[in-house]
Amino acid sequence: MKNAFEVKDPDFDLSPFTGMTRKHYIDCAKYVLGRAFRHVDSLEAPIVFPKVPGKTYPHPGAPDWRYRSAEFEALERSFTLAAPLIHVDPGVTINNIKLRDYYSLQIYNTFTPGHPNSLPLPEELPDATYQYTCEFGGLFKTLLLMPDTVWSTYTQEQKDEMAECISKWGHHRTTQNNWRIFNIVTLSFLKKHGYEVDMELLKSHLLWVTSYHSGDGWYLEQTYNYYTVSLFIVYGTIWNRTFGDEYFPEISEAIEESARKLMKTYVNFFARDGYINMWARSICYRTWISGGFTVSFMLKDGSPVDPGWARRLCSGSILQFVTREEFYQNDVPCLGFYRHTEYVLQNYSCSASPFIMFIPFIALALPEDAPFWTARENEGIWEGLGDRSHVEVLNNPGLVLVNHGKTGTSEIIPGKVYYDDHNYSKLVYNTHFPWEDHNPAGGTSMEYSFRSLDPRDVRGDDINFYLTGIAEQNLSGKNTHFTTSQSMLYNGVRKDVIYRQAIMRKPPNNGVGYIIDLAEIVIPGGVIRVDRSRMAFEHELTLGHFGLPHLNGRKAGVRQFEDGSRKIITASIPGRRLALIAYHGWDVLESITHEGRNAEADESTVIFARKKRVQKNPPMELMITVLLHQMDDREWTEEELAPIRHVEIMEMTPSHSALGALITLRDGKRYEVDFKDMDGYRSC
């Protein structure tokens, strides 16, 4: 048998696309938790998963509280799956251990001072923020929704014993915006169950959280990412229904309003088959974004999402992972995406962290007759999309969402990226072509990669020396490698053209001489790029397509040719194909084999364009390319590889902007690319 979850006895009448019903959610939860409980020997043994070498914690020599944090994370996050099972069946057992008894005992031990497995109290540690706060939030979000799982099993004396620890951490210092939610749900749980809390502090946290709403239902969280859905909307909606409506109705209404706004475009983040996109940090949490489907049915006026489509997408996202053998490492979800992938991880994660991905299973807290469970699966907008591509523009978070009817994939085009981080800074993220790690030798997938050829950089001179006479550190070695954008700016969508800017070096270092103005035209199964290079000094650039994994050791097939003014390179693996077509501004097209950079395989192929400009004062120029993808094995047609009928480059546009273009497609549709006042439109 396959060493992964399989949908047994699928119900293709109710769920024609996934076969998944409420019963199969229960089966899946039992399967995943059953494997995890291979690490639990008895009722009294805490749940601990093997440490995975690498950047995740705890590291050898770490203080004891760091190891205790990893144990608490394993307990809390595995409860994300256990609690819904207990809610459905209080007598459920896994590996001959009754889950309700196990978690009741382990949570009690965790919060009872003096027990060998108890948490340290804040006053026993240096004054700082700790992972404990995050896990308190996760636990009490679940217990607010399903207190019957374990809280009802304790005596009043036991509750009082635990309340001291819970209260101290709930009132303790927190950090940043999303972490306030953890304190909010912890304090709210205590208050709901009769304990005194600082209500002014609670209100303060709530006001801080609502202040981060940026529009379109999105909240600022370092940058914009899945935390908006998984914390602000999921935790926030549960808090609304279980506490906020009664105690803070105005704030509750604000959170409710943002959730309804977000739901208008929430479904557009998912592919036709429900696949999620490998985007942003904490990607090892994967399907936690799918939790939005569940809580949408907890909104006051019902879910704005069609219930059959909601379950189809939610189920598809779960099956994207749990059905893969490589997804499991040490019998638990691996640290990575499809498999262990070190480059996507952050040092605040541990072996237990991925269990937060099972937030969607709080669907089991919905009644059996809820529309989420009873509606017949459907494919929503995809059913009528045909070969067209549907575009949703979210101006406030600077996100453009694309659903490609031709390929069934969905894309995120990010516009507000504050720093150099490939979790965020790719030109586009596609559900079926997970992003690759940066290659310092150039050819990085879905990025502009830049290498300075400025002789001052090559020598290691400070480029301001000849203006100031003051030499500053400028290590020449760092300039031998390619780097990617240090930030991405959003400049709006005008006349169906998406405008952004890739800042390859930030001011004040070298002023504004390292800007690539981006203009994108979405076409079926891809994009036309008309990008303006404002790279002021000698340089080399590459532009990479998506990476293609070498599955089962089979390399990608690459083909290259020229046709008139076009340079064309294609690459293919079974079930996936890519094409890169260069019309203007590039010297050559190439391919490269990467090792250890792909989310699906140890080796991968990237096709890319390359240019080198060695003039002391390189001119501005347009770089015009087409990047296409498909999800089958058919050959590219001549029409697909020639989507542009005519390109007219304008030194000055009618609006008096430098260097634009008129693009005429094969079907006669025309687009004007005009970078007028580009710098004035920027937002981040």
C-alpha positions as CSV (number, residue, x, y, z in Angstrom):
1,M,0.0,0.0,0.0
2,K,1.0,3.6,-0.6
3,N,2.6,5.0,2.6
4,A,0.4,8.1,2.5
5,F,-3.3,8.9,3.0
6,E,-5.7,7.6,0.4
7,V,-9.4,8.4,0.0
8,K,-11.1,5.1,0.5
9,D,-14.7,4.6,-0.8
10,P,-14.8,8.0,-2.3
11,D,-18.3,9.6,-2.7
12,F,-18.2,10.9,-6.3
13,D,-21.9,11.7,-6.1
14,L,-21.6,14.3,-3.4
15,S,-17.9,15.2,-4.2
16,P,-17.4,14.5,-7.9
17,F,-13.9,16.1,-8.0
18,T,-12.2,14.8,-4.8
19,G,-14.5,12.1,-3.4
20,M,-14.0,13.8,0.0
21,T,-16.9,14.0,2.5
22,R,-17.1,14.7,6.2
23,K,-16.3,11.0,6.8
24,H,-13.1,11.3,4.8
25,Y,-12.0,14.4,6.8
26,I,-12.3,12.2,9.9
27,D,-10.4,9.4,8.2
28,C,-7.6,11.8,7.1
29,A,-7.3,13.3,10.6
30,K,-7.0,9.8,12.1
31,Y,-4.4,8.7,9.5
32,V,-2.1,11.7,10.1
33,L,-2.5,11.7,13.9
34,G,-2.0,7.9,13.9
35,R,1.4,8.3,12.3
36,A,2.3,11.1,14.7
37,F,1.3,9.0,17.7
38,R,4.0,6.5,16.8
39,H,6.1,8.9,18.9
40,V,3.9,8.5,21.9
41,D,4.5,5.4,24.1
42,S,1.8,5.9,26.7
43,L,-0.8,8.2,28.2
44,E,1.8,9.7,30.4
45,A,4.4,10.3,27.7
46,P,4.6,13.9,26.2
47,I,4.4,14.1,22.5
48,V,7.8,14.8,21.1
49,F,8.9,14.6,17.5
50,P,12.5,14.0,16.3
51,K,14.6,17.1,15.8
52,V,15.4,17.7,12.1
53,P,18.9,19.0,11.5
54,G,19.1,22.4,9.9
55,K,18.0,25.9,10.7
56,T,14.9,24.9,12.7
57,Y,14.9,24.9,16.5
58,P,16.0,23.7,19.0
59,H,19.7,23.5,18.3
60,P,22.3,21.6,20.3
61,G,23.2,23.7,23.3
62,A,20.0,25.6,23.4
63,P,18.6,26.5,26.8
64,D,16.1,24.1,28.4
65,W,13.2,26.4,27.8
66,R,13.7,26.2,24.1
67,Y,13.3,22.4,24.2
68,R,10.3,22.8,26.4
69,S,8.9,25.2,23.8
70,A,9.2,22.6,21.0
71,E,7.4,20.1,23.2
72,F,4.6,22.5,23.9
73,E,4.4,23.3,20.2
74,A,4.0,19.6,19.4
75,L,1.2,19.3,22.0
76,E,-0.7,22.4,20.9
77,R,-0.4,22.0,17.2
78,S,-1.2,18.3,17.1
79,F,-4.3,19.3,19.1
80,T,-5.3,21.1,15.9
81,L,-6.2,17.7,14.5
82,A,-7.1,16.0,17.8
83,A,-9.6,18.5,19.0
84,P,-12.0,18.1,16.0
85,L,-11.8,14.3,16.3
86,I,-12.6,14.5,20.1
87,H,-15.4,17.0,19.3
88,V,-16.9,14.5,16.9
89,D,-16.3,11.4,19.0
90,P,-15.2,12.0,22.7
91,G,-14.2,8.3,22.8
92,V,-11.9,8.3,19.8
93,T,-8.6,6.4,20.3
94,I,-5.4,6.6,18.3
95,N,-2.9,3.7,18.7
96,N,-4.9,2.5,21.7
97,I,-4.7,5.9,23.4
98,K,-7.9,7.7,24.1
99,L,-7.2,11.2,22.7
100,R,-9.5,13.0,25.2
101,D,-7.7,11.5,28.2
102,Y,-4.3,12.1,26.6
103,Y,-4.7,15.8,25.8
104,S,-6.6,16.5,29.0
105,L,-3.7,15.0,31.0
106,Q,-0.9,16.6,29.0
107,I,-2.4,20.1,28.9
108,Y,-3.0,19.9,32.7
109,N,0.7,18.8,33.2
110,T,1.8,21.7,30.9
111,F,0.0,24.4,32.9
112,T,0.5,23.0,36.4
113,P,3.6,24.7,38.1
114,G,6.0,22.2,39.6
115,H,5.2,19.3,37.2
116,P,8.3,18.0,35.3
117,N,6.5,18.9,32.0
118,S,5.2,22.3,33.0
119,L,6.0,25.5,31.2
120,P,8.3,28.1,32.8
121,L,6.5,31.2,33.9
122,P,7.4,34.6,32.3
123,E,9.1,35.8,35.5
124,E,11.4,32.8,35.4
125,L,12.9,33.9,32.0
126,P,14.6,37.1,30.8
127,D,12.0,39.7,29.8
128,A,11.3,39.0,26.2
129,T,8.8,37.4,23.8
130,Y,8.7,33.6,23.5
131,Q,7.2,31.0,21.3
132,Y,4.9,30.0,24.2
133,T,2.7,33.0,23.5
134,C,2.1,31.8,20.0
135,E,1.1,28.3,21.1
136,F,-1.2,29.7,23.9
137,G,-3.0,31.5,21.1
138,G,-3.4,28.4,19.0
139,L,-4.6,26.3,21.9
140,F,-7.2,28.8,23.2
141,K,-8.4,29.6,19.7
142,T,-9.3,25.9,19.5
143,L,-10.7,25.8,23.1
144,L,-12.8,28.9,22.5
145,L,-14.5,27.1,19.6
146,M,-14.6,23.6,21.2
147,P,-14.3,23.8,25.0
148,D,-16.1,20.4,25.2
149,T,-12.9,18.7,24.0
150,V,-10.9,18.9,27.2
151,W,-11.7,21.9,29.3
152,S,-15.0,20.4,30.5
153,T,-13.1,17.4,31.8
154,Y,-11.3,19.3,34.5
155,T,-12.5,20.0,38.1
156,Q,-12.7,23.6,39.2
157,E,-9.6,23.0,41.3
158,Q,-7.7,21.8,38.3
159,K,-8.9,24.8,36.3
160,D,-7.8,27.2,39.0
161,E,-4.4,25.5,39.2
162,M,-3.9,26.0,35.4
163,A,-5.3,29.5,35.3
164,E,-2.3,31.1,37.0
165,C,0.1,30.0,34.2
166,I,-2.4,30.8,31.5
167,S,-3.0,34.2,32.9
168,K,0.6,35.1,33.3
169,W,1.4,34.3,29.7
170,G,-1.8,35.9,28.4
171,H,-0.9,39.1,30.1
172,H,2.8,38.9,29.2
173,R,4.7,41.0,26.7
174,T,3.8,40.3,23.0
175,T,5.3,41.4,19.7
176,Q,4.3,42.7,16.4
177,N,0.8,42.8,15.1
178,N,-0.4,39.2,14.5
179,W,1.0,38.1,17.9
180,R,-1.5,40.3,19.7
181,I,-4.2,37.9,18.5
182,F,-2.6,35.2,20.6
183,N,-2.9,37.3,23.8
184,I,-6.4,38.3,22.7
185,V,-7.8,34.7,22.5
186,T,-6.0,33.6,25.7
187,L,-7.3,36.5,27.8
188,S,-10.8,36.1,26.2
189,F,-10.9,32.4,27.1
190,L,-10.0,33.2,30.7
191,K,-12.6,35.9,30.9
192,K,-15.3,33.7,29.3
193,H,-14.6,31.0,31.9
194,G,-14.9,33.3,34.9
195,Y,-11.3,34.5,35.5
196,E,-10.3,38.1,36.0
197,V,-8.2,39.7,33.2
198,D,-7.0,43.2,32.4
199,M,-9.9,44.2,30.1
200,E,-8.1,47.5,29.2
201,L,-5.1,45.5,28.0
202,L,-7.4,43.2,26.0
203,K,-9.1,46.2,24.4
204,S,-5.7,47.7,23.6
205,H,-4.6,44.6,21.8
206,L,-7.9,44.6,19.8
207,L,-7.5,48.2,18.8
208,W,-3.9,47.6,17.7
209,V,-5.1,44.6,15.6
210,T,-7.9,46.5,13.9
211,S,-5.5,49.3,13.1
212,Y,-3.5,47.1,10.8
213,H,-6.4,46.5,8.4
214,S,-5.2,47.9,5.1
215,G,-8.2,47.3,2.8
216,D,-9.7,44.5,0.7
217,G,-9.9,42.5,3.9
218,W,-6.1,42.4,4.3
219,Y,-3.9,43.2,7.3
220,L,-0.3,44.3,7.3
221,E,2.0,41.7,8.8
222,Q,5.6,42.6,8.1
223,T,4.4,42.5,4.5
224,Y,1.3,41.0,3.1
225,N,0.9,37.2,3.3
226,Y,-1.2,34.2,4.4
227,Y,-1.2,35.4,8.0
228,T,-4.1,37.7,7.0
229,V,-6.3,34.7,6.4
230,S,-5.0,32.2,8.9
231,L,-4.7,34.5,11.9
232,F,-6.6,37.7,11.4
233,I,-9.6,36.1,9.7
234,V,-9.6,32.5,11.1
235,Y,-8.7,33.4,14.7
236,G,-10.7,36.6,14.5
237,T,-13.9,35.0,13.3
238,I,-13.7,32.3,16.0
239,W,-13.1,35.1,18.6
240,N,-16.1,37.0,17.2
241,R,-18.6,34.2,17.6
242,T,-17.3,32.9,21.0
243,F,-16.5,36.2,22.8
244,G,-16.3,39.4,20.7
245,D,-19.9,39.7,19.8
246,E,-20.8,39.8,23.5
247,Y,-18.0,41.9,25.0
248,F,-16.7,44.1,22.2
249,P,-19.5,44.2,19.5
250,E,-18.0,47.2,17.6
251,I,-14.6,45.7,17.3
252,S,-16.2,42.4,16.4
253,E,-18.1,44.1,13.6
254,A,-14.9,45.6,12.2
255,I,-13.3,42.1,12.1
256,E,-16.5,40.7,10.5
257,E,-16.5,43.4,7.9
258,S,-12.9,42.7,6.9
259,A,-13.6,38.9,6.7
260,R,-16.5,39.5,4.3
261,K,-14.3,41.8,2.1
262,L,-11.5,39.2,2.0
263,M,-13.9,36.4,1.0
264,K,-14.8,38.3,-2.2
265,T,-11.4,37.3,-3.7
266,Y,-10.3,34.5,-1.3
267,V,-11.2,31.7,-3.7
268,N,-8.9,33.2,-6.4
269,F,-5.8,32.2,-4.5
270,F,-6.5,28.5,-5.2
271,A,-6.0,26.6,-8.4
272,R,-8.8,24.8,-10.1
273,D,-7.9,21.6,-8.3
274,G,-7.6,23.4,-5.0
275,Y,-3.8,23.6,-4.9
276,I,-2.4,26.3,-2.8
277,N,0.5,28.5,-3.8
278,M,3.9,28.2,-2.3
279,W,4.2,31.9,-1.3
280,A,5.4,33.9,1.6
281,R,7.1,32.9,4.9
282,S,6.0,30.0,7.1
283,I,5.2,28.0,4.0
284,C,5.6,24.8,5.9
285,Y,2.2,25.7,7.4
286,R,0.8,25.1,3.9
287,T,-3.0,24.5,4.1
288,W,-3.6,26.8,7.1
289,I,-4.8,29.3,4.5
290,S,-7.6,26.8,3.7
291,G,-9.0,27.4,7.2
292,G,-10.8,30.4,5.8
293,F,-13.3,28.2,4.0
294,T,-14.4,26.7,7.4
295,V,-14.7,30.0,9.3
296,S,-16.6,31.6,6.3
297,F,-19.5,29.5,7.4
298,M,-19.3,31.0,10.9
299,L,-19.9,34.5,9.6
300,K,-23.1,36.1,10.8
301,D,-24.9,36.2,7.4
302,G,-23.5,32.9,6.2
303,S,-20.5,32.3,3.9
304,P,-20.1,34.5,0.8
305,V,-18.4,31.4,-0.8
306,D,-20.5,28.8,-2.6
307,P,-20.4,25.8,-0.2
308,G,-19.8,23.2,-2.9
309,W,-16.9,25.2,-4.3
310,A,-15.5,25.8,-0.8
311,R,-15.3,22.1,0.1
312,R,-13.9,21.3,-3.4
313,L,-11.0,23.8,-2.9
314,C,-10.5,23.0,0.8
315,S,-10.4,19.2,0.1
316,G,-8.1,19.7,-2.9
317,S,-5.6,21.7,-0.9
318,I,-5.5,18.9,1.8
319,L,-5.1,16.2,-0.8
320,Q,-2.3,18.2,-2.4
321,F,-0.1,17.1,0.5
322,V,-1.4,14.2,2.6
323,T,-1.4,11.9,-0.4
324,R,2.3,12.2,-1.1
325,E,4.7,9.8,0.5
326,E,7.6,12.4,0.6
327,F,5.3,14.7,2.6
328,Y,6.0,12.6,5.7
329,Q,9.3,12.7,7.5
330,N,9.6,10.8,10.8
331,D,5.9,10.0,10.3
332,V,4.9,13.7,10.6
333,P,4.5,16.4,8.0
334,C,8.0,17.4,6.8
335,L,9.6,20.8,7.2
336,G,9.2,22.2,3.7
337,F,6.5,22.1,1.1
338,Y,6.2,18.8,-0.7
339,R,9.3,17.4,1.0
340,H,12.0,18.6,3.4
341,T,13.2,21.8,1.8
342,E,15.6,23.8,3.9
343,Y,15.6,27.0,1.9
344,V,11.9,27.8,2.6
345,L,12.2,27.5,6.4
346,Q,12.6,30.0,9.2
347,N,14.4,29.5,12.5
348,Y,11.3,29.9,14.5
349,S,9.9,26.6,13.3
350,C,10.4,23.1,14.7
351,S,9.4,19.6,13.8
352,A,5.9,20.1,15.1
353,S,5.2,23.4,13.4
354,P,3.6,22.0,10.2
355,F,0.7,20.7,12.2
356,I,-0.9,24.1,12.2
357,M,-1.7,23.3,8.5
358,F,-4.6,21.3,9.8
359,I,-6.7,24.3,10.8
360,P,-9.2,23.5,8.0
361,F,-10.2,20.4,10.1
362,I,-12.1,22.8,12.4
363,A,-14.8,22.2,9.7
364,L,-15.7,19.2,11.9
365,A,-17.0,21.7,14.4
366,L,-19.6,22.7,11.9
367,P,-22.9,20.7,12.2
368,E,-23.2,17.6,10.0
369,D,-26.0,19.4,8.1
370,A,-24.0,22.5,7.4
371,P,-23.9,23.6,3.8
372,F,-20.1,23.0,3.8
373,W,-20.8,19.3,4.2
374,T,-24.1,18.8,2.3
375,A,-23.5,20.9,-0.9
376,R,-22.4,19.0,-4.0
377,E,-18.9,19.9,-5.1
378,N,-18.5,22.3,-8.0
379,E,-15.8,24.3,-9.6
380,G,-17.1,27.8,-9.2
381,I,-15.8,30.3,-11.8
382,W,-13.6,27.7,-13.4
383,E,-16.7,26.0,-15.0
384,G,-17.3,29.0,-17.3
385,L,-13.7,30.3,-17.7
386,G,-12.7,28.3,-20.7
387,D,-9.2,29.3,-22.0
388,R,-9.6,32.8,-20.6
389,S,-7.6,34.2,-17.6
390,H,-9.5,35.8,-14.8
391,V,-7.7,38.7,-13.1
392,E,-8.5,40.2,-9.6
393,V,-6.7,43.4,-8.5
394,L,-6.2,44.1,-4.8
395,N,-4.8,47.6,-4.8
396,N,-4.4,48.0,-1.0
397,P,-2.2,45.0,-0.3
398,G,-0.7,45.4,-3.9
399,L,-1.6,41.8,-5.0
400,V,-2.9,40.7,-8.4
401,L,-4.5,37.3,-8.6
402,V,-4.7,35.4,-11.8
403,N,-6.8,32.3,-12.5
404,H,-5.7,30.7,-15.8
405,G,-8.6,28.8,-17.3
406,K,-6.3,27.4,-20.0
407,T,-4.1,25.6,-17.5
408,G,-6.1,25.4,-14.3
409,T,-3.3,27.1,-12.3
410,S,-3.6,30.3,-10.2
411,E,-0.9,32.9,-9.7
412,I,-0.1,35.6,-7.1
413,I,1.7,38.7,-8.5
414,P,3.1,40.5,-5.4
415,G,3.6,44.3,-5.4
416,K,4.6,45.4,-2.0
417,V,7.7,43.6,-0.8
418,Y,9.8,45.6,1.7
419,Y,13.0,43.5,1.6
420,D,15.1,40.9,-0.2
421,D,13.3,37.7,0.6
422,H,12.5,35.1,-2.1
423,N,9.4,34.0,-0.1
424,Y,7.9,37.3,-1.3
425,S,10.1,38.8,-4.1
426,K,9.5,36.5,-7.0
427,L,7.9,38.2,-10.1
428,V,5.0,35.7,-9.8
429,Y,4.1,32.6,-7.8
430,N,2.2,29.7,-9.5
431,T,0.3,27.0,-7.8
432,H,1.8,24.2,-9.9
433,F,5.3,25.5,-10.3
434,P,6.6,26.0,-6.8
435,W,9.4,28.6,-6.5
436,E,13.0,27.7,-6.5
437,D,15.8,29.1,-4.3
438,H,18.1,31.8,-5.6
439,N,21.1,30.9,-7.7
440,P,24.1,33.3,-7.1
441,A,25.4,32.2,-10.5
442,G,22.4,33.7,-12.3
443,G,19.4,32.1,-13.9
444,T,17.2,32.3,-10.8
445,S,13.7,31.2,-11.4
446,M,11.0,33.9,-11.8
447,E,13.4,36.7,-10.8
448,Y,15.5,39.4,-12.4
449,S,19.0,38.6,-11.2
450,F,21.6,41.3,-11.3
451,R,25.4,41.4,-11.2
452,S,27.4,44.6,-11.2
453,L,30.1,44.9,-13.8
454,D,30.9,48.5,-12.7
455,P,34.7,48.5,-12.4
456,R,34.5,50.4,-9.1
457,D,32.4,47.5,-7.7
458,V,34.7,45.0,-9.3
459,R,37.7,46.7,-7.7
460,G,36.0,47.1,-4.4
461,D,36.2,50.9,-4.5
462,D,33.5,52.9,-2.7
463,I,31.6,54.4,-5.6
464,N,31.2,57.7,-3.7
465,F,34.9,58.0,-3.1
466,Y,35.5,60.2,-6.1
467,L,32.8,62.6,-4.9
468,T,33.6,62.7,-1.2
469,G,37.2,61.5,-0.9
470,I,36.1,59.2,1.9
471,A,36.5,55.5,1.4
472,E,33.9,53.2,2.9
473,Q,33.8,49.4,2.9
474,N,32.7,47.9,-0.4
475,L,33.8,44.3,-0.6
476,S,34.4,43.3,-4.2
477,G,33.7,39.7,-3.5
478,K,30.0,40.2,-3.0
479,N,29.7,41.8,-6.4
480,T,30.9,38.7,-8.2
481,H,27.5,37.0,-7.4
482,F,24.1,37.7,-8.9
483,T,21.5,39.2,-6.5
484,T,17.8,39.7,-6.8
485,S,15.6,42.7,-6.1
486,Q,15.9,44.3,-2.6
487,S,12.3,45.4,-2.7
488,M,9.3,45.4,-4.9
489,L,7.0,48.4,-5.4
490,Y,3.4,48.5,-6.6
491,N,2.5,51.1,-9.1
492,G,-1.1,50.1,-10.0
493,V,-3.0,48.6,-12.8
494,R,-3.9,50.9,-15.7
495,K,-5.6,49.9,-18.9
496,D,-5.2,46.2,-18.1
497,V,-1.4,46.6,-17.7
498,I,0.1,45.7,-14.3
499,Y,2.9,48.1,-13.2
500,R,5.5,47.4,-10.5
501,Q,9.1,48.3,-9.9
502,A,12.0,45.9,-8.9
503,I,14.6,47.8,-6.9
504,M,17.8,46.0,-7.5
505,R,19.8,48.2,-5.1
506,K,18.1,50.5,-2.5
507,P,18.9,54.1,-2.0
508,P,20.9,55.7,-0.5
509,N,23.4,53.3,-2.0
510,N,23.8,54.4,-5.6
511,G,20.6,56.5,-5.6
512,V,18.0,55.5,-8.1
513,G,20.3,54.0,-10.7
514,Y,19.2,50.4,-10.2
515,I,15.5,50.2,-11.1
516,I,13.6,47.9,-13.4
517,D,10.2,49.2,-14.2
518,L,7.8,46.2,-14.7
519,A,4.8,46.1,-17.0
520,E,2.8,42.9,-17.4
521,I,0.0,41.9,-19.7
522,V,-1.8,38.7,-18.6
523,I,-2.6,36.4,-21.5
524,P,-4.1,32.8,-21.4
525,G,-1.5,30.6,-19.7
526,G,1.1,33.3,-19.2
527,V,2.2,36.8,-19.4
528,I,3.8,39.4,-21.7
529,R,6.5,41.3,-20.0
530,V,7.4,44.8,-21.3
531,D,10.0,45.9,-18.7
532,R,12.0,49.1,-18.8
533,S,15.6,48.8,-17.6
534,R,16.9,51.8,-15.8
535,M,20.2,50.2,-14.8
536,A,22.6,53.2,-14.9
537,F,26.0,51.4,-14.7
538,E,27.7,48.4,-16.3
539,H,25.8,45.2,-15.4
540,E,24.6,41.8,-16.3
541,L,21.0,40.6,-16.0
542,T,19.1,37.3,-16.2
543,L,15.4,36.7,-16.2
544,G,14.3,33.1,-15.3
545,H,11.1,31.2,-16.0
546,F,9.6,28.7,-13.5
547,G,11.8,25.8,-12.5
548,L,11.0,22.3,-13.8
549,P,11.8,19.5,-11.3
550,H,13.6,16.4,-12.6
551,L,11.1,13.8,-11.2
552,N,12.3,10.3,-10.9
553,G,15.7,11.4,-12.1
554,R,14.4,12.3,-15.5
555,K,15.8,15.5,-16.9
556,A,13.7,18.2,-18.6
557,G,13.8,18.3,-22.4
558,V,15.0,21.7,-23.7
559,R,14.5,23.0,-27.2
560,Q,15.8,26.3,-28.6
561,F,15.3,28.1,-31.9
562,E,14.8,31.5,-33.6
563,D,12.0,32.7,-35.8
564,G,12.5,36.1,-37.3
565,S,12.7,38.7,-34.5
566,R,11.9,36.1,-31.8
567,K,14.2,33.9,-29.8
568,I,12.4,30.9,-28.3
569,I,13.4,28.4,-25.7
570,T,11.1,25.6,-24.4
571,A,11.4,23.1,-21.6
572,S,9.2,20.1,-20.7
573,I,8.7,17.3,-18.2
574,P,5.8,14.9,-18.2
575,G,2.6,16.9,-17.6
576,R,4.2,20.3,-17.6
577,R,5.8,22.6,-20.3
578,L,7.3,26.1,-20.3
579,A,8.1,28.5,-23.1
580,L,10.2,31.7,-23.0
581,I,10.0,34.0,-26.0
582,A,12.3,37.0,-26.3
583,Y,11.2,39.8,-28.6
584,H,13.5,42.6,-27.6
585,G,16.3,43.6,-25.2
586,W,18.0,40.2,-24.6
587,D,21.3,38.8,-25.9
588,V,20.7,35.1,-25.5
589,L,18.4,32.5,-24.1
590,E,19.9,29.6,-22.1
591,S,19.0,26.8,-19.7
592,I,20.7,25.7,-16.5
593,T,20.5,22.7,-14.2
594,H,20.1,23.5,-10.6
595,E,20.9,21.3,-7.7
596,G,19.1,21.5,-4.3
597,R,17.0,24.5,-5.2
598,N,13.6,23.0,-6.2
599,A,10.7,22.2,-3.9
600,E,9.9,18.9,-5.6
601,A,13.2,17.4,-6.7
602,D,17.0,17.5,-6.1
603,E,17.6,18.7,-9.6
604,S,15.7,21.1,-11.8
605,T,15.9,23.0,-15.1
606,V,15.4,26.7,-15.5
607,I,15.2,28.4,-18.9
608,F,16.2,32.0,-18.8
609,A,17.2,35.1,-20.8
610,R,20.6,36.9,-20.4
611,K,22.0,40.3,-21.3
612,K,25.3,42.1,-20.6
613,R,25.7,45.8,-20.9
614,V,29.3,47.2,-20.4
615,Q,28.9,50.8,-21.5
616,K,29.9,53.3,-18.9
617,N,26.4,54.8,-19.2
618,P,24.1,52.1,-20.5
619,P,21.0,53.4,-22.2
620,M,17.5,52.7,-21.0
621,E,15.9,49.9,-23.0
622,L,12.8,47.8,-23.1
623,M,13.0,44.0,-22.4
624,I,10.1,42.4,-24.1
625,T,9.4,38.7,-23.3
626,V,6.6,36.2,-23.2
627,L,6.5,33.5,-20.5
628,L,4.1,30.7,-21.0
629,H,3.2,27.5,-19.1
630,Q,0.9,24.5,-19.7
631,M,-0.2,21.5,-17.7
632,D,-0.2,18.7,-20.3
633,D,2.2,17.0,-22.8
634,R,0.9,18.5,-26.1
635,E,3.4,20.4,-28.3
636,W,3.3,24.1,-28.4
637,T,1.4,25.4,-31.4
638,E,2.8,28.0,-33.8
639,E,0.1,30.5,-32.6
640,E,1.0,30.0,-28.9
641,L,4.7,30.7,-29.6
642,A,3.8,33.9,-31.5
643,P,1.2,35.7,-29.3
644,I,2.4,39.2,-30.4
645,R,1.6,40.4,-33.9
646,H,3.4,43.7,-33.7
647,V,5.6,45.7,-31.3
648,E,6.0,49.5,-31.7
649,I,8.6,50.9,-29.4
650,M,8.1,54.6,-28.6
651,E,11.0,56.7,-27.4
652,M,8.4,59.2,-26.1
653,T,4.8,58.2,-25.6
654,P,1.9,60.5,-26.4
655,S,1.8,61.3,-22.6
656,H,5.4,62.5,-22.8
657,S,6.9,59.5,-21.0
658,A,10.3,58.1,-21.9
659,L,10.3,54.7,-23.6
660,G,7.0,52.9,-23.9
661,A,5.4,50.5,-26.4
662,L,2.3,49.6,-28.2
663,I,1.7,45.8,-28.2
664,T,-0.7,44.3,-30.7
665,L,-1.7,40.6,-30.1
666,R,-2.6,38.0,-32.7
667,D,-6.3,38.6,-32.0
668,G,-5.9,42.3,-32.7
669,K,-6.2,43.5,-29.1
670,R,-3.8,46.4,-28.4
671,Y,-2.1,47.4,-25.2
672,E,-0.3,50.6,-24.5
673,V,2.6,50.3,-22.1
674,D,3.2,53.8,-20.7
675,F,5.5,54.4,-17.7
676,K,4.3,57.9,-17.2
677,D,5.1,59.2,-13.7
678,M,6.1,55.7,-12.7
679,D,8.0,56.8,-9.6
680,G,5.2,58.9,-8.4
681,Y,2.7,55.9,-8.4
682,R,4.9,53.7,-6.3
683,S,3.6,52.3,-3.0
684,C,5.0,49.7,-0.6
